[in-house]
Structure formats: structure tokens, C-alpha cells
Amino acid sequence: MAWFKRVEKGIVTPTDQKKETPDGLWYKCPECKTVATMAEHKRLLYVCGNCNHHDRIDAIDYFEFLFDQGEFTELDANLTSGDPLHFVDTKEYPKRVAATERNTGLKDAVRTAHGLSAGQPLVVAAMDFKFIGGSMGSVVGEKIARAIDFARQNRTPFLMISRSGGARMMEAGYSLMQMAKTSAKLALLSEAGVPYVSLLTDPTTGGVTASFAMLGDFNIAEPGALIGFAGPRVIKETIGKDLPKGFQSAEFVLEHGFLDFIVDRRELKQRLADLLGMLQPAPAAAASAPAPRRAVTKAPQQ
């Protein structure tokens, strides 16, 4: 038919009149290969509508859907890393940090903020994997510690969203000290009776897993998240055995008792509201209730 057959030969379309599809309009799921528009993918909070694959997202994305109307107040936004060890690998550490700041628009691997979530006050610390692999340095530890202090002083529930490759090697011992510092701050939060929910996302490994990520009153995770301390390859080479299927996935970790539950990102805000609503005392009860105390078990007298 003439409709499907070019009658004239040698037709050339000028470059400025060619219609090309702009980049960033479509999303292809890395798991099931389903194609969807980016607008639809964003509406589903970057979760595949077909197979439920959860894409990695940034701290600001969590803030936008967790806080009501996306409104929040950021804490310690301009805190940046120093270079006490004068560390140099293929690049001087200050130059590496500066380059990462330019490329990502971030000051470090965690952002902290407070606001209302489902009408309830909430303090959130969320890690950004794109800043040197979400590695934990002195700024990460300090910002989390300050956010915990803010939550304790204002008696506001604290949510930690972890996504990290572990300690930052360029800060060596200073990085490892953040494990103890954040754990000590969380102990004070617990003594004050303020709820702490830890959300583990893909991936949560190393010193982050070994400290604040696993110290929540409730430890929860997104589906399919990699959760562990050392990587699977290192463990396999160390023990000399093949690892079970799904090893270090959120589902495997839940089955072995290290998580309380797994939550779909699209349900996270409501699940948090329900959970924190149960933990928070009623206003009248809160006014009359004594300060919370930890139970102490004494050994029987001989």
C-alpha cells in the first residue's frame, strides 16, 4: 500500500527538523526488564510496578515522600570533612571530597532533617550512597550524633535510613570511632524512652551494620536489600564453602531473626505512622507517667 511505501527516493530530512526522543523519559527495570515512563516510576517511588524491584534513591527522595508536603528543616547542612591524617591514595583526600561535592551537590554521605510525617514529628537521618559509597567518616558520625541529640532533647522519634559500604578508609581510626560515638548516643536515646527505627536499604554493610544500623528498637528493611558485614566473596573465600541462596538479602536476614519486618517503600510512611503511633503515649498519660526505666535483673542471693 502507498501508505507504507516510499514513493519518492532520496528524501533527506535536515538535522534541525529531526525528532528524537529526549533522554530520561523511560525506565527499564534491571530485574524484569519491564519498561515504564519515568513519571510513572517516580510516582511509584522508584519501585518497579511489575516485579517490586526497589531502585536506590537519594536522601532527598526519602525526605520528599516521608515528610508531609515534602516540607522539612535540614540539620547541620554545611558540615564538611577535614583531613587530619593528610591521606593520599590516587588523589589527596581533600581533593577527592571536593570533586565528589561538585559531582553530587552533597556535603557528605548523610543528610539529617526534622519535620512532620503523617502529622507526627519525626527526625530522619538518611545516607547517600553516591557520596564515596555512603562511607562513614567523622562528618557522618557527627551529623547522626547531633540528630540523635535533637531527637532526644525534643522527645521526637528518630528514623535512621542506612545505605553504606562501611567505614571510610581515608579517615581510618577516626571513622571507626564513629561506631562507638553513634552507639553511645543511641543508648542515651533509649534511656530517654524515645523510639528509634532503623531502616536498612541496599546496601548496608561494614561498620554501619556493626553499629547504629542494627541498634533500632525496630530494625526494618526494604525488599531485596543487601545486608551484612563482610561481602559474600570475602566470606566464601574465608570459610571455603558455597553460601546459601539469597545469602545476606533482607529476606534471608529476616528469616534468621535479625530484622523485625520488611516494608515496601510505597507503604513506609503509613507503616511508620502506625508503628510510632503505638509507641507514643497518649498526651494525658505522658504527662503523668514517670520517666521510663530499664528493667534490672539481680542475681539471687546465695
DRENVO-707895 format. One record per residue (C-alpha): residue in three letters; chain; x, y, z. Coordinates in steps of 0.05 Angstrom, whole numbers. Example, Ala and Ser with C-alpha at 12.3 -4.5 7.8 and 13.67 -1.06 7.14 Angstrom:
// residues 2
- ala;A;246;-90;156
- ser;A;273;-21;143
This chain:
// residues 302
- met;A;0;0;0
- ala;A;23;71;-14
- trp;A;17;89;59
- phe;A;74;42;77
- lys;A;116;51;14
- arg;A;162;109;0
- val;A;143;136;-69
- glu;A;197;188;-76
- lys;A;270;169;-69
- gly;A;327;207;-39
- ile;A;287;246;13
- val;A;334;276;65
- thr;A;309;308;130
- pro;A;351;366;155
- thr;A;383;354;223
- asp;A;347;411;256
- gln;A;280;380;236
- lys;A;293;310;261
- lys;A;251;288;320
- glu;A;289;249;373
- thr;A;265;222;439
- pro;A;296;261;497
- asp;A;337;223;548
- gly;A;306;206;615
- leu;A;235;193;592
- trp;A;235;118;601
- tyr;A;256;69;655
- lys;A;276;-3;644
- cys;A;276;-48;706
- pro;A;343;-83;715
- glu;A;309;-145;742
- cys;A;248;-160;699
- lys;A;264;-113;640
- thr;A;195;-81;643
- val;A;194;-12;610
- ala;A;155;45;641
- thr;A;155;121;637
- met;A;200;157;687
- ala;A;139;196;710
- glu;A;104;131;729
- his;A;168;103;760
- lys;A;174;166;803
- arg;A;100;162;823
- leu;A;114;91;848
- leu;A;173;118;890
- tyr;A;224;85;843
- val;A;195;15;854
- cys;A;181;-30;794
- gly;A;106;-38;786
- asn;A;116;-108;757
- cys;A;168;-144;800
- asn;A;173;-97;860
- his;A;248;-83;850
- his;A;269;-24;893
- asp;A;317;23;859
- arg;A;368;60;901
- ile;A;346;131;916
- asp;A;378;191;949
- ala;A;366;222;1018
- ile;A;326;279;988
- asp;A;278;229;955
- tyr;A;263;198;1023
- phe;A;253;267;1054
- glu;A;204;287;999
- phe;A;157;229;1009
- leu;A;165;218;1084
- phe;A;154;290;1106
- asp;A;85;319;1096
- gln;A;82;362;1032
- gly;A;157;350;1027
- glu;A;170;404;1079
- phe;A;227;395;1127
- thr;A;283;432;1163
- glu;A;352;406;1149
- leu;A;402;400;1207
- asp;A;477;415;1202
- ala;A;473;422;1126
- asn;A;543;453;1118
- leu;A;584;406;1160
- thr;A;644;381;1118
- ser;A;703;334;1126
- gly;A;772;355;1148
- asp;A;837;318;1132
- pro;A;871;303;1199
- leu;A;911;245;1171
- his;A;934;281;1107
- phe;A;912;218;1070
- val;A;934;207;998
- asp;A;917;148;952
- thr;A;909;162;877
- lys;A;886;232;899
- glu;A;892;275;960
- tyr;A;832;265;1006
- pro;A;810;339;1007
- lys;A;812;339;930
- arg;A;771;275;928
- val;A;719;305;975
- ala;A;716;370;935
- ala;A;707;332;870
- thr;A;652;289;900
- glu;A;617;351;927
- arg;A;618;382;857
- asn;A;592;318;824
- thr;A;537;303;874
- gly;A;518;370;903
- leu;A;525;338;972
- lys;A;569;358;1031
- asp;A;578;287;1056
- ala;A;545;218;1057
- val;A;487;233;1104
- arg;A;433;286;1109
- thr;A;392;298;1171
- ala;A;326;335;1178
- his;A;263;341;1221
- gly;A;191;356;1204
- leu;A;121;325;1206
- ser;A;108;256;1177
- ala;A;34;236;1175
- gly;A;22;293;1224
- gln;A;73;267;1275
- pro;A;141;299;1289
- leu;A;199;258;1263
- val;A;275;265;1258
- val;A;306;229;1198
- ala;A;379;215;1180
- ala;A;387;187;1110
- met;A;451;164;1077
- asp;A;472;177;1005
- phe;A;510;121;971
- lys;A;534;165;914
- phe;A;580;203;962
- ile;A;641;158;966
- gly;A;598;96;971
- gly;A;559;123;1030
- ser;A;621;111;1072
- met;A;621;131;1145
- gly;A;671;185;1163
- ser;A;674;235;1220
- val;A;622;280;1189
- val;A;572;223;1181
- gly;A;582;202;1253
- glu;A;577;274;1278
- lys;A;514;291;1239
- ile;A;479;227;1262
- ala;A;501;241;1334
- arg;A;473;312;1331
- ala;A;408;287;1300
- ile;A;401;237;1357
- asp;A;413;293;1407
- phe;A;360;335;1373
- ala;A;311;277;1376
- arg;A;326;265;1450
- gln;A;321;338;1470
- asn;A;255;346;1434
- arg;A;229;276;1451
- thr;A;217;263;1377
- pro;A;222;193;1345
- phe;A;285;181;1305
- leu;A;289;145;1238
- met;A;357;123;1210
- ile;A;359;104;1137
- ser;A;424;67;1124
- arg;A;457;56;1056
- ser;A;532;48;1062
- gly;A;594;9;1042
- gly;A;621;16;1113
- ala;A;676;57;1145
- arg;A;714;108;1104
- met;A;785;84;1095
- met;A;812;154;1084
- glu;A;796;172;1156
- ala;A;820;106;1186
- gly;A;813;107;1262
- tyr;A;771;170;1261
- ser;A;720;132;1220
- leu;A;718;73;1267
- met;A;707;119;1327
- gln;A;640;138;1297
- met;A;614;68;1311
- ala;A;624;78;1386
- lys;A;600;151;1386
- thr;A;534;136;1350
- ser;A;522;74;1392
- ala;A;532;114;1456
- lys;A;484;168;1432
- leu;A;432;115;1416
- ala;A;440;87;1486
- leu;A;422;156;1514
- leu;A;362;159;1467
- ser;A;339;92;1493
- glu;A;346;113;1565
- ala;A;303;174;1550
- gly;A;249;128;1523
- val;A;249;159;1453
- pro;A;233;109;1396
- tyr;A;287;93;1345
- val;A;271;58;1280
- ser;A;328;34;1235
- leu;A;313;24;1161
- leu;A;365;-17;1124
- thr;A;368;-6;1049
- asp;A;410;-33;992
- pro;A;468;-40;1010
- thr;A;481;-36;1085
- thr;A;548;-65;1103
- gly;A;612;-59;1144
- gly;A;618;-14;1204
- val;A;549;16;1193
- thr;A;517;-53;1201
- ala;A;562;-66;1261
- ser;A;537;-3;1297
- phe;A;476;42;1291
- ala;A;441;4;1234
- met;A;427;-56;1278
- leu;A;411;-20;1343
- gly;A;340;2;1329
- asp;A;281;-11;1374
- phe;A;254;-37;1308
- asn;A;302;-59;1252
- ile;A;266;-60;1186
- ala;A;289;-64;1113
- glu;A;268;-53;1041
- pro;A;256;-116;999
- gly;A;318;-146;968
- ala;A;368;-102;1005
- leu;A;439;-129;1014
- ile;A;453;-131;1089
- gly;A;517;-157;1120
- phe;A;585;-141;1149
- ala;A;637;-171;1102
- gly;A;619;-183;1029
- pro;A;597;-252;1004
- arg;A;661;-263;964
- val;A;705;-250;1026
- ile;A;663;-296;1069
- lys;A;664;-352;1016
- glu;A;740;-347;1010
- thr;A;748;-347;1086
- ile;A;704;-408;1102
- gly;A;718;-445;1037
- lys;A;645;-463;1026
- asp;A;589;-442;980
- leu;A;539;-394;1011
- pro;A;464;-407;1015
- lys;A;419;-379;961
- gly;A;398;-308;977
- phe;A;452;-301;1029
- gln;A;454;-230;1060
- ser;A;389;-209;1027
- ala;A;337;-175;1070
- glu;A;293;-236;1065
- phe;A;349;-282;1088
- val;A;366;-236;1146
- leu;A;293;-232;1167
- glu;A;287;-308;1166
- his;A;346;-313;1213
- gly;A;318;-264;1263
- phe;A;359;-200;1251
- leu;A;300;-159;1225
- asp;A;231;-145;1252
- phe;A;198;-137;1184
- ile;A;208;-118;1111
- val;A;169;-59;1085
- asp;A;152;-37;1014
- arg;A;176;34;1003
- arg;A;107;55;980
- glu;A;79;34;1047
- leu;A;136;60;1090
- lys;A;105;126;1112
- gln;A;40;95;1135
- arg;A;74;36;1169
- leu;A;119;85;1207
- ala;A;59;126;1227
- asp;A;23;64;1253
- leu;A;84;39;1290
- leu;A;103;105;1322
- gly;A;30;118;1339
- met;A;30;55;1381
- leu;A;96;72;1415
- gln;A;79;144;1432
- pro;A;39;151;1498
- ala;A;-26;190;1498
- pro;A;-17;263;1519
- ala;A;-53;255;1587
- ala;A;-14;191;1602
- ala;A;51;222;1581
- ala;A;42;279;1629
- ser;A;30;234;1689
- ala;A;76;176;1671
- pro;A;143;171;1707
- ala;A;207;172;1668
- pro;A;220;105;1634
- arg;A;268;58;1669
- arg;A;305;-3;1645
- ala;A;290;-68;1680
- val;A;348;-94;1722
- thr;A;353;-167;1740
- lys;A;393;-183;1802
- ala;A;426;-249;1816
- pro;A;394;-288;1873
- gln;A;430;-285;1940
- gln;A;468;-347;1959
